[in-house]
Amino acid sequence: MEQVHLFSKKLKPTHISHTLSIPTHVLDAFPIPEGAHMMNFEAVDATDNAWRFCLSTRLTGDYPKPVLLRSSWHRFVEQKGLAPEDRVVFFMERDEANDMIRRYTVRAQRKVMTLMGQDVWVDVEDLPLYGL
């Protein structure tokens, strides 16, 4: 089992209130059915809760502009108490033997400090351990 980092995204106010835009290069990791422009997928968080997200791409234009629709994304934002400057990180676990996607994982993280020039990010579920 290999864990592949798909993308990290520092959240802006529009990501909190509306949709989460996704880098186009990770679309390969999401098998959107031929002829379709959206798909539902599940991602498991740090506490093993499964979240259903709806990934959608634009129907027109040169650029697919993938997003997680607000209808599925906003519940995650609210439950995790996310705010601008927090970040989300998506991973995919792949079974290398038969090159199949096993599952997606998602982390909601907050920067707790900068240490020796490096930002230190902590899963929001672990913030109480840091007294935050």
Backbone torsions as a table, in degrees:
resi	resn	phi	psi	omega
1	MET	NA	125.1	-178.1
2	GLU	-117.3	131.7	177.1
3	GLN	-97.4	123.7	-177.9
4	VAL	-109.9	126.7	176.1
5	HIS	-74.3	119.1	179.0
6	LEU	-85.2	-56.3	177.5
7	PHE	-167.6	157.5	171.9
8	SER	-120.3	144.2	-179.9
9	LYS	-140.8	122.7	173.6
10	LYS	-79.9	130.5	-171.5
11	LEU	-81.8	135.8	174.2
12	LYS	-104.2	166.0	179.8
13	PRO	-53.0	-37.5	-179.2
14	THR	-68.5	-28.9	176.6
15	HIS	-68.6	-31.1	179.8
16	ILE	-74.9	-44.0	-173.6
17	SER	-88.9	-24.3	-174.5
18	HIS	-123.4	-115.3	-176.7
19	THR	-107.9	165.5	173.8
20	LEU	-105.7	116.1	176.9
21	SER	-77.1	146.5	-174.9
22	ILE	-122.1	139.7	178.4
23	PRO	-60.1	134.1	-177.8
24	THR	-57.9	-34.9	-175.4
25	HIS	-63.9	-16.1	179.7
26	VAL	-91.3	-1.4	179.5
27	LEU	-56.5	-30.3	178.6
28	ASP	-58.5	-26.9	-178.2
29	ALA	-79.9	-6.8	-178.8
30	PHE	-120.8	107.2	-176.3
31	PRO	-75.0	79.8	176.0
32	ILE	-70.2	127.6	-177.6
33	PRO	-57.3	145.5	178.5
34	GLU	-52.8	131.3	178.2
35	GLY	83.1	-8.2	179.4
36	ALA	-99.5	164.2	177.9
37	HIS	-125.8	10.9	175.7
38	MET	-152.3	159.7	175.7
39	MET	-153.6	150.5	173.7
40	ASN	-96.5	143.8	174.2
41	PHE	-146.0	160.5	179.4
42	GLU	-110.3	140.1	174.4
43	ALA	-130.2	140.6	-177.1
44	VAL	-100.5	134.6	-178.5
45	ASP	-91.5	-172.6	-175.2
46	ALA	-63.2	-22.8	-179.0
47	THR	-103.7	16.6	178.4
48	ASP	68.6	18.4	171.8
49	ASN	-78.9	139.0	177.6
50	ALA	-95.2	132.8	178.8
51	TRP	-116.8	134.0	176.3
52	ARG	-96.3	123.1	178.5
53	PHE	-116.9	151.3	175.3
54	CYS	-114.4	114.7	179.1
55	LEU	-94.4	128.6	-177.4
56	SER	-130.4	145.4	174.7
57	THR	-121.0	159.2	-179.1
58	ARG	-68.9	143.5	178.9
59	LEU	-84.0	-26.4	-176.4
60	THR	-122.2	165.2	177.3
61	GLY	93.1	170.2	-176.7
62	ASP	-80.2	-20.7	-169.7
63	TYR	-117.0	126.5	-174.6
64	PRO	-68.4	-23.1	179.1
65	LYS	42.6	66.6	-179.3
66	PRO	-68.1	140.2	177.5
67	VAL	-141.1	156.4	166.6
68	LEU	-92.0	121.7	-176.0
69	LEU	-63.9	144.1	-178.0
70	ARG	-56.1	-36.8	-177.5
71	SER	-56.5	-33.1	-180.0
72	SER	-100.5	-31.7	-173.8
73	TRP	-77.2	-37.4	-170.6
74	HIS	-64.6	-33.7	178.2
75	ARG	-61.5	-42.0	178.4
76	PHE	-61.7	-46.9	-180.0
77	VAL	-57.4	-47.1	-177.2
78	GLU	-67.6	-46.0	-178.0
79	GLN	-63.0	-35.0	-178.0
80	LYS	-87.8	-7.8	-179.1
81	GLY	64.8	37.5	-175.7
82	LEU	-72.9	148.2	-179.0
83	ALA	-138.1	163.0	175.8
84	PRO	-53.5	144.6	-177.3
85	GLU	84.9	-13.7	170.3
86	ASP	-71.7	176.4	176.5
87	ARG	-142.2	158.4	171.9
88	VAL	-119.5	146.6	179.7
89	VAL	-130.7	127.0	178.1
90	PHE	-109.6	136.9	176.7
91	PHE	-126.5	162.0	174.8
92	MET	-131.0	134.5	174.7
93	GLU	-100.5	126.5	-177.0
94	ARG	-116.9	137.9	174.3
95	ASP	-89.1	105.1	-174.7
96	GLU	-65.5	-30.9	-177.2
97	ALA	-55.9	-47.5	178.6
98	ASN	-119.9	22.7	174.1
99	ASP	47.6	43.7	178.6
100	MET	-109.2	147.3	175.5
101	ILE	-78.2	122.6	179.7
102	ARG	-84.3	-53.8	178.2
103	ARG	-165.5	162.9	175.6
104	TYR	-104.0	147.9	172.8
105	THR	-126.9	151.8	-179.5
106	VAL	-133.2	139.1	176.1
107	ARG	-123.4	134.4	173.1
108	ALA	-105.0	122.9	-172.7
109	GLN	-131.3	152.8	176.3
110	ARG	-125.9	141.3	176.7
111	LYS	-75.9	124.1	-178.2
112	VAL	-101.0	-22.9	179.2
113	MET	-172.1	170.1	169.9
114	THR	-116.2	124.6	-175.6
115	LEU	-122.9	119.1	-179.7
116	MET	51.4	43.7	176.1
117	GLY	80.3	-1.0	-179.9
118	GLN	-111.1	134.2	175.4
119	ASP	-70.8	137.9	177.4
120	VAL	-107.9	116.7	-177.8
121	TRP	-107.4	140.4	-178.6
122	VAL	-129.4	138.0	174.7
123	ASP	-57.0	136.1	-176.5
124	VAL	-58.8	-27.7	178.8
125	GLU	-65.6	-23.4	-177.5
126	ASP	-95.8	-2.0	-176.7
127	LEU	-56.2	-39.9	178.8
128	PRO	-57.8	-28.8	178.3
129	LEU	-64.9	-23.4	-179.1
130	TYR	-98.5	5.0	-178.7
131	GLY	70.0	27.3	-178.5
132	LEU	-110.4	NA	NA
